[in-house]
Amino acid sequence: EKNEAEVRYEAAIDSGDMPVMVTKSGKDLYTAHLGNLRPGDEAVIEIDYGQLLRIERGQLRISLPTTIAPRFGDAPGLANRAAHLLNAVNPLAEYRFFLALDIKAPVSTGRIASPSHAIEQVQHERGTTIKLARKAMLDRDFVVTVGGLDEMAFAVASPDPGEPGKYTLLGSFVARLPSVAAVTEPVASPVRMKVLMDCSGSMQGDSMAQAKVALYSLCDHLELDDLVAFSRFGSRTVNIISQLLPCTRGQIAQLRDAVKQTNADMGGTELDSALQTVIKIKAPQEREAEACSILLITDGEVWNIEQIVAMVRRSGHRIYAIGVGSSPAESLLRELAEVSGGACEMVSPKQSMHAAVLRLVERIRYIRHVQLSIHADTPTIWESCKPSHIVDTETVHQWLQVDTVPQAPPAMRCIDLSTDGAPQVVTPSHLSWNEDGALARMCAAQRLLDVTDVAEIRRFAIMYQLVTEHTPLFLVHERAAGEKAVDFPELQQIDNMLAAGWGWNGTVMDMPRFSRKQADPNIVVSYSMANVDPSLTTRAVWRSVSSSDTDLSPRKIARSYASLAQLILYAEERDNPLTKIFMLLNKQNENLDFVGLKLMLKKADFPVNAIDVLLDELTQLLGSPEMAWGVFLDWLNVETLVEPKLTRGAMRIIRRLSASVDNAAKMQAFSVLQRESTDAAQLSLRLGDGFSDYEIPAFMRKSGK
């Protein structure tokens, strides 16, 4: 219990021993206190924690937080507490980051990638091990995605250490809705969406650029019978489109213009009052307002999380959140989505925003109202709340506490209320066992979310050994008599690194650096660059990565197609994705539209991730992804050696996509693209010495170099 832990911590300090106390200082935010570290001492802290993962549309996303961005507002419960309990951030702090991540089968059979870091993968009989390919810092969350996964249903059971004789069950199911899947074209619901965009100061830089791209992309997915409103918020909330209105061509144009004029210039992050304001926005018909969704785009860096979650729970609105930046407050956004029945997408600065927006819009259009029931082979004492609506093929987790040993996995029975289809029953193939009690403790943490009585929280948390605001973790290392600390320790708070790209403190970039003094092409610089004051031209943060931090060979770098420069460099190779897409374009009917182009890119397995950041930059410059793709393909055909060249019919397709782009904007876009071409030429010169003559890129030979 909290008071006892604090007394024992101070007593251990006085006795010269080394105590450790971990306290909860906010929603999913913890402070570790280490007492009496003597000069020369080294302390190693190991933290074990469990996390439930979800497969969504065949993809799994795992995030490991490494830093905490500054938060807006007053930390709850800390008004009369020491300042060192709040996270401190120092732009000059630097900490190295090392990582080894083991991914076991069957998840390891999927397509593994990281949008946040350069990684190396080593496959072995137990699965795949991931390591960092280059030097990294604790300035951004580590994110890894695993795509191409099949549906997975599993069940795990555990003895209950808090209540001996009872057992915890976790059923994880992927619901298939055959009554919907059997229909050639599933019935889509119109979108009723109130867009709420964070324009506070912390959004300056990467986050605001991402948010704008998200809204430009949203404009391309809205249809005439959809309704949309648009609001911006910071210290205050401004309703730009103050009523839910049909998405006519004029309305979409108004939304685009509003986005173009939006900046991160509205002060603090008053998220609670902003949500209250948006919830009150009316629709032409009241019943349409009742079925509304709120699309929230933010970095989520606020303190008063509990109050915000409680308000959303009461409102009846579903929250669809997009978390942006290198270290968003993921716990807040996910909880807002979960308690409201919505969904959440976390998008790193180098990740595709277009794909995230498309997934959210499809979730809204194709959400199904269902009746779920869970059936175990033993009497159930407690079970978690069941969702009232789900999306086809996404994961549903259900917790059960039972009073006898389960012999078989639980089954989920799902009835789709929007159709007359037969009930679907999903049963995992077998029941696994967790013997160390971790599963039961995770279940207990879930149950605590619905407990409000403080005495009950204390009792339950101590029973299951959970860190809460009322129950810290405490332990003490008792020193030998001659090793005890004799002086009173000096307080030292360890600063966090500032999240890369936060609050106009730079932008996340990885680009080749070429030096006449270096012959090694593996030199890569990763830096953040910004003007804190418009009158200054100095870089806010500059960090380089030396060649000793990577063992990537020139051949491995060149053939990875990790950037547009590398795609251009090997444009004449038969397996080059640019060549593939040009060949497909030449076969298309001249009436191909943007939707058809996206389907064609998917069919061709085009590595959009290699040019995501570039397309986001072009989208922000030109105003829509459609225009960005049109100008991009036009430039590739004219300025590069991609073969075969586009036919007249294919050129009419891409010029129709970019028909509304004026010449000035097109010239700006071409200058952005020319930068990539320069990188390709530079890269070819650096790689030339490492290849025999027949391996040297074709355009390098043609240019006489």
Disulfide bonds with the S-S distance in Angstrom:
none
